[in-house]
Amino acid sequence: MSRIKILYAEDEIFLGKIVRETLESRGFEVVMVTSGAAVMPAFTSIRPDICVLDIMMPDRNGFEVAGDIRAVDDDVPIIFLTAKTQTEDLVRGFRTGANDYIRKPFSMEELIVRIENTLRLRREPGPGAPHDGSQGATAASVTLGKYAFHVHRQILTVDQEERRLSYRESELLRQL
């Protein structure tokens, strides 16, 4: 079984080294870049299973980089790991396409659990996924009336309008 590949963007070298080494000790394969400009070349090269991005980086900030990632891959999970603590930053992060948002300082255990949960949510079939070929749901989405829940993308669609959900909202909806 191949190891989970994480693209980790962090400009604080000391913190980045600690996070990278801890994740590697837990069996993850981590590619770390130290600037926003380095993210897309690394992303294209390694095709990560998940991205963990700092927001305040040189060259290009995490919001811009997440937008670049979403332009080429709408499904790869993105977790922001940042010192930006204002509510408007959190909202902007989710609107940019993040699946989760962790404020610094953080515990490594919290980061690891959030990575594992985000990846699990991406892999698991949605509730009510058909096993007999019936229509209305797939492993990636669940349809109920005019609502469509796209499990991996964490998006709820109602009458052609998409709403990006937080991890907690998606998990609650998935459980229901």
SULZI-V848623 format. One record per backbone hydrogen bond with DSSP energy under -0.5 kcal/mol. CO is the residue of the C=O (numbers start at 1). NH is the residue of the N-H. If there is no record, write none. Layout:
co: [CO & CO]
nh: [NH & NH]
This chain:
co: [4 & 4 & 5 & 5 & 6 & 6 & 7 & 7 & 8 & 8 & 9 & 11 & 12 & 13 & 14 & 15 & 16 & 17 & 18 & 19 & 20 & 21 & 22 & 23 & 23 & 24 & 28 & 29 & 30 & 31 & 33 & 35 & 36 & 36 & 38 & 39 & 40 & 41 & 42 & 43 & 49 & 50 & 51 & 51 & 52 & 53 & 55 & 55 & 58 & 58 & 58 & 61 & 62 & 63 & 64 & 65 & 66 & 67 & 68 & 69 & 69 & 77 & 78 & 78 & 79 & 80 & 82 & 83 & 86 & 86 & 87 & 88 & 89 & 90 & 91 & 92 & 93 & 93 & 94 & 100 & 102 & 107 & 108 & 109 & 110 & 111 & 112 & 113 & 114 & 115 & 116 & 117 & 118 & 119 & 120 & 126 & 136 & 139 & 140 & 140 & 141 & 142 & 144 & 146 & 147 & 148 & 148 & 149 & 149 & 150 & 150 & 151 & 154 & 155 & 156 & 157 & 158 & 160 & 161 & 163 & 166 & 167 & 168 & 169 & 170 & 171 & 172]
nh: [6 & 29 & 49 & 50 & 8 & 31 & 9 & 52 & 10 & 33 & 54 & 13 & 16 & 17 & 18 & 19 & 20 & 21 & 22 & 23 & 24 & 25 & 26 & 26 & 28 & 27 & 30 & 6 & 32 & 8 & 10 & 38 & 39 & 40 & 42 & 43 & 44 & 45 & 46 & 47 & 77 & 7 & 53 & 79 & 9 & 81 & 57 & 62 & 36 & 37 & 60 & 65 & 66 & 67 & 68 & 69 & 70 & 71 & 72 & 72 & 73 & 51 & 99 & 100 & 53 & 102 & 104 & 85 & 89 & 90 & 91 & 92 & 93 & 94 & 95 & 96 & 97 & 98 & 97 & 80 & 82 & 111 & 112 & 113 & 114 & 115 & 116 & 117 & 118 & 119 & 120 & 121 & 122 & 123 & 124 & 129 & 143 & 126 & 151 & 152 & 138 & 149 & 147 & 159 & 144 & 150 & 157 & 142 & 151 & 154 & 155 & 154 & 165 & 150 & 163 & 148 & 161 & 162 & 158 & 156 & 170 & 171 & 172 & 173 & 174 & 175 & 176]
